[in-house]
Amino acid sequence: MIVQIRCFSCGKPIAHLWKDFRERVEKGEDPKKVLDELGLERYCCRAQLLGQPVPDLMDIATQFKRF
């Protein structure tokens, strides 16, 4: 998945948190709890991770033929 390196609003690096967030949410944990434990307090940073689709769409898109 192509994840933003930094938050668009405040500039805090968030890409390194995506893998942990995705894995824990897929296991069934509450996204709010996961974001709190990862240390994301600002609404803008939380929205960046919550706005990314959890299933990896890049794997799905690469299955189709290129033109």
N, CA, C and O of each residue as an XYZ file, in Angstrom:
268
protein
N       0.836     -1.176      0.000
C       0.000      0.000      0.000
C       0.877      1.234      0.000
O       1.917      1.266      0.657
N       0.468      2.225     -0.718
C       1.204      3.480     -0.752
C       0.662      4.359      0.366
O      -0.465      4.847      0.292
N       1.459      4.554      1.386
C       1.054      5.313      2.561
C       1.824      6.628      2.578
O       2.982      6.687      2.163
N       1.176      7.670      3.057
C       1.853      8.957      3.160
C       3.024      8.844      4.131
O       2.921      8.218      5.186
N       4.129      9.461      3.754
C       5.308      9.453      4.626
C       5.061     10.338      5.836
O       5.379      9.972      6.968
N       4.489     11.510      5.580
C       4.194     12.464      6.648
C       2.729     12.856      6.604
O       2.065     12.741      5.574
N       2.248     13.316      7.732
C       0.888     13.828      7.816
C       0.796     15.089      6.964
O       1.689     15.935      7.005
N      -0.285     15.216      6.191
C      -0.438     16.375      5.324
C      -0.583     17.678      6.109
O      -0.141     18.729      5.644
N      -1.188     17.624      7.281
C      -1.462     18.843      8.040
C      -0.292     19.305      8.899
O       0.117     20.464      8.826
N       0.246     18.400      9.713
C       1.261     18.822     10.684
C       2.680     18.417     10.314
O       3.635     18.969     10.861
N       2.844     17.462      9.392
C       4.178     17.065      8.960
C       4.845     15.993      9.800
O       6.020     15.689      9.593
N       4.114     15.412     10.749
C       4.690     14.358     11.592
C       4.874     13.083     10.773
O       3.964     12.709     10.034
N       6.018     12.401     10.874
C       6.212     11.131     10.160
C       5.246     10.064     10.691
O       5.177      9.825     11.897
N       4.502      9.424      9.776
C       3.524      8.425     10.203
C       3.648      7.104      9.436
O       3.003      6.124      9.809
N       4.451      7.055      8.390
C       4.519      5.855      7.544
C       5.043      4.645      8.307
O       4.629      3.520      8.026
N       5.934      4.847      9.255
C       6.498      3.725      9.991
C       5.476      3.055     10.918
O       5.716      1.948     11.399
N       4.345      3.712     11.169
C       3.311      3.160     12.037
C       2.263      2.354     11.280
O       1.480      1.629     11.894
N       2.239      2.471      9.950
C       1.177      1.854      9.161
C       1.144      0.332      9.283
O       0.070     -0.246      9.444
N       2.288     -0.317      9.211
C       2.329     -1.779      9.239
C       1.783     -2.322     10.566
O       0.979     -3.254     10.578
N       2.225     -1.733     11.675
C       1.729     -2.173     12.984
C       0.229     -1.926     13.107
O      -0.507     -2.774     13.611
N      -0.219     -0.763     12.644
C      -1.636     -0.425     12.713
C      -2.464     -1.431     11.905
O      -3.464     -1.956     12.395
N      -2.043     -1.691     10.680
C      -2.790     -2.596      9.801
C      -2.867     -4.004     10.382
O      -3.935     -4.618     10.390
N      -1.746     -4.513     10.864
C      -1.719     -5.871     11.404
C      -2.624     -6.011     12.621
O      -3.338     -7.005     12.758
N      -2.596     -5.021     13.499
C      -3.387     -5.112     14.721
C      -4.876     -4.959     14.449
O      -5.691     -5.610     15.102
N      -5.243     -4.112     13.496
C      -6.653     -3.942     13.160
C      -7.181     -5.189     12.462
O      -8.322     -5.592     12.691
N      -6.356     -5.807     11.608
C      -6.778     -7.040     10.940
C      -6.985     -8.177     11.932
O      -7.798     -9.069     11.688
N      -6.263     -8.156     13.045
C      -6.436     -9.179     14.078
C      -7.703     -8.952     14.890
O      -8.122     -9.835     15.639
N      -8.319     -7.779     14.753
C      -9.582     -7.516     15.436
C      -9.523     -6.497     16.549
O     -10.517     -6.303     17.250
N      -8.401     -5.841     16.736
C      -8.318     -4.837     17.787
C      -9.067     -3.572     17.376
O      -9.264     -3.310     16.189
N      -9.475     -2.804     18.359
C     -10.186     -1.553     18.125
C      -9.206     -0.512     17.571
O      -8.163     -0.278     18.181
N      -9.517      0.122     16.425
C      -8.599      1.106     15.848
C      -8.269      2.259     16.790
O      -7.142      2.753     16.785
N      -9.235      2.693     17.599
C      -8.976      3.790     18.541
C      -7.904      3.403     19.557
O      -6.999      4.184     19.851
N      -8.019      2.200     20.081
C      -7.046      1.713     21.058
C      -5.657      1.596     20.427
O      -4.657      1.960     21.045
N      -5.603      1.088     19.201
C      -4.319      0.912     18.511
C      -3.657      2.267     18.283
O      -2.462      2.421     18.535
N      -4.419      3.248     17.810
C      -3.859      4.584     17.566
C      -3.371      5.220     18.861
O      -2.333      5.882     18.870
N      -4.102      5.030     19.949
C      -3.666      5.557     21.241
C      -2.340      4.933     21.675
O      -1.451      5.628     22.165
N      -2.216      3.618     21.492
C      -0.986      2.928     21.903
C       0.198      3.260     20.994
O       1.348      3.207     21.431
N      -0.075      3.600     19.744
C       1.005      3.999     18.839
C       1.463      5.441     19.083
O       2.485      5.868     18.547
N       0.719      6.174     19.877
C       1.126      7.527     20.237
C       0.608      8.617     19.314
O       1.139      9.727     19.316
N      -0.410      8.323     18.533
C      -0.985      9.336     17.650
C      -2.100     10.058     18.396
O      -3.164      9.492     18.648
N      -1.843     11.314     18.745
C      -2.807     12.085     19.516
C      -3.553     13.094     18.657
O      -4.705     13.419     18.945
N      -2.914     13.590     17.612
C      -3.540     14.620     16.783
C      -4.577     14.005     15.849
O      -4.392     12.907     15.325
N      -5.660     14.732     15.654
C      -6.730     14.248     14.795
C      -6.270     14.110     13.347
O      -6.706     13.204     12.636
N      -5.403     14.997     12.918
C      -4.967     14.956     11.517
C      -4.173     13.678     11.237
O      -4.369     13.051     10.196
N      -3.296     13.291     12.134
C      -2.492     12.075     11.945
C      -3.363     10.826     12.023
O      -3.183      9.885     11.250
N      -4.300     10.822     12.953
C      -5.191      9.682     13.096
C      -6.034      9.497     11.844
O      -6.273      8.371     11.408
N      -6.482     10.604     11.271
C      -7.318     10.536     10.064
C      -6.529      9.988      8.883
O      -7.097      9.307      8.028
N      -5.229     10.271      8.818
C      -4.413      9.758      7.719
C      -4.368      8.232      7.740
O      -4.477      7.598      6.691
N      -4.212      7.642      8.911
C      -4.153      6.183      9.002
C      -5.537      5.555      8.882
O      -5.687      4.495      8.275
N      -6.544      6.200      9.454
C      -7.894      5.653      9.368
C      -8.448      5.747      7.955
O      -9.296      4.943      7.568
N      -7.978      6.719      7.183
C      -8.464      6.906      5.827
C      -7.881      5.932      4.826
O      -8.406      5.792      3.721
N      -6.804      5.255      5.192
C      -6.203      4.257      4.300
C      -6.999      2.965      4.395
O      -7.320      2.523      5.498
N      -7.324      2.352      3.268
C      -8.040      1.070      3.333
C      -7.143     -0.009      3.939
O      -5.962     -0.106      3.605
N      -7.709     -0.811      4.825
C      -6.931     -1.844      5.503
C      -6.495     -2.949      4.549
O      -5.337     -3.363      4.620
N      -7.360     -3.458      3.651
C      -6.824     -4.454      2.711
C      -5.858     -3.791      1.744
O      -6.084     -2.666      1.297
N      -4.806     -4.481      1.431
C      -3.777     -3.910      0.576
C      -4.251     -3.903     -0.871
O      -4.224     -4.938     -1.538
N      -4.683     -2.751     -1.357
C      -5.243     -2.635     -2.696
C      -4.179     -2.741     -3.780
O      -4.511     -3.036     -4.928
N      -2.921     -2.512     -3.453
C      -1.866     -2.616     -4.446
C      -1.721     -4.060     -4.921
O      -1.481     -4.296     -6.105
N      -1.861     -5.020     -4.024
C      -1.798     -6.431     -4.423
C      -2.948     -6.804     -5.352
O      -2.767     -7.580     -6.290
N      -4.113     -6.259     -5.095
C      -5.274     -6.529     -5.938
C      -5.095     -5.881     -7.307
O      -5.409     -6.493     -8.328
N      -4.599     -4.661     -7.337
C      -4.459     -3.936     -8.602
C      -3.389     -4.542     -9.500
O      -3.510     -4.463    -10.723
N      -2.359     -5.138     -8.942
C      -1.287     -5.699     -9.758
C      -1.680     -7.011    -10.426
O      -0.940     -7.509    -11.275
N      -2.804     -7.572    -10.070
C      -3.258     -8.808    -10.701
C      -3.802     -8.576    -12.102
O      -3.868     -9.510    -12.900
N      -4.189     -7.354    -12.409
C      -4.790     -7.053    -13.697
C      -3.731     -6.711    -14.737
O      -2.637     -6.254    -14.405
N      -4.069     -6.936    -15.973
C      -3.161     -6.722    -17.080
C      -2.955     -5.232    -17.330
O      -3.901     -4.447    -17.268
N      -1.721     -4.851    -17.609
C      -1.420     -3.465    -17.953
C      -1.693     -3.234    -19.437
O      -1.642     -4.162    -20.244
N      -1.980     -2.001    -19.776
C      -2.211     -1.646    -21.180
C      -0.978     -1.042    -21.776
O      -0.976     -0.678    -22.952
